């Protein structure tokens, strides 16, 4: 038993004692240690801060997109391929409600979907009119797709759509612009010469946040079929929600397969439709984050390198300061690898102490920035992997730059070392 | 002496034809020019010589800190002249207890930690290191000062810690290099007494010194000059030492007689007699 345990216990004890010895050295030379580890501190602090901010930034942009359009959003529209220009008409390729039903039924990655069409019409109430108000034709599932519920009245229903009822939802901006009653449900608007019953009110939503808030406008939402009845020629597209944000590739493949099959496209035929997912915007942020990461990586690399040189310098000083001690240890039977290990552990401990301070500084940095006014991100957590990376880097710097002084110590001749003044 | 001498396990130290040659520029300096020496278990040997006599070189080789250019050195059955630095380190750890002139204690560590140091480099006493270190400190009479740091101890106490550290791995020889060089005469006596006590308990001790009074406490004196052994006698038969003892006692007697003559105080006479007896 002890044959196996003893060597292991020996190494463990050696490292353990060396760590304590190294901590003692750091404590005895506090100022020197901190100055030496400055490069490491800055390097690790930058790693922590950059990773935390990019991480928080990504989460923030995702949530902003989610509240603006939803990170699960997908769009599908008819599109004449370049090679078919002049051969096909846009009306030949436009998406139909039949296809909308097909996608909903057949594409497992699509959770909900609504066809959309939109145009500007004149809207009037009493003496007030708004020209070019945005009027959308939607299915009732639009409420789900856009996550917008009525604040007053009722949502649109399948019957509204099937019966092509002249009913509409308005946003709160419309109440202001048309000087409607605070509770306008039950009132009638005149939309393109027709009387429409207001059945519900929606919150005004402008493309805020990262899209740079546009002016709020009067918007009306009417059943899709009603819209098509009034204007059969307006452009149509689908807006869908995928089951989750990661299903983008699946969803695209399913939609392509179903639409190509439905349109009888085979082999080399180009798609007669287009699609996009909000994921592309996230991809853009990831590209940006990558650039920032590379830039920060250069800064971190330089500071860690400079820090490493500092560590090497101080370890060389330490080796010559403690030459007699090394001589003594060798005369007591410390073999060269043991002396090497001792100084290597010391360098690593020094770097890890710097790394821990850097961790604190980086953490403080995120808190300080969070407290700044106008900073949009409310919470910047320090992710666990950033801590691992930071400490991992500092330990590696200790090993890489500590090896030379450690070799020097290990190679010392015990006689000369003991005689050293 | 013949190379094929007695049973090698008999002598703790067996040295045959030991040579050490240093190159200083183009010149070859024979620091040791053929040394033969046997030291048997439980001997107390003093090695003496002026500076440049090869004393330090012999000391380094005896301590396995250096390797001979030619010749053999068998320590407790280990043919050290055939070993590399790694194995020599192990021999140092197990077979040799070093005592230095300037103690060489780690200033930031307690006495106990200092004594535990040799066991840090050995796989033998991992689970009993603390206990053994305490026992060694008890043996040198420092049981009460285990947690003191070197700077809280007197010179004699520091050297006692060093002795405890040298003893802790139960070495086959205790190798002391000018162990009293940094001590006043009172603590010198203390440390020498400690050595004699250890010797009585069976420890083999080799002391390198240039002080005749320290050497006089050993039972055998080996003298070096120009890299060779010029005399090797039991202390009682060593002509140089006995001559020194005579000179010292005559000189002291003369001094005390003079002092006694000038001062007719009986109390001081008693003191003189006492001091003369000590000398």
Interface residues (C-beta under 8 A of the other chain):
Chain A: X6 X7 X9 X10 X13 X14 X17 X24 X28 X324 X325 X327 X328 X329 X330 X331 X332 X333 X334 X335 X336 X338 X414 X415 X418
Chain B: X60 X63 X65 X66 X85 X86 X89 X90 X92 X93 X94 X98 X100 X104 X106 X108 X117 X118 X120 X121 X122 X123 X126 X127 X165 X169
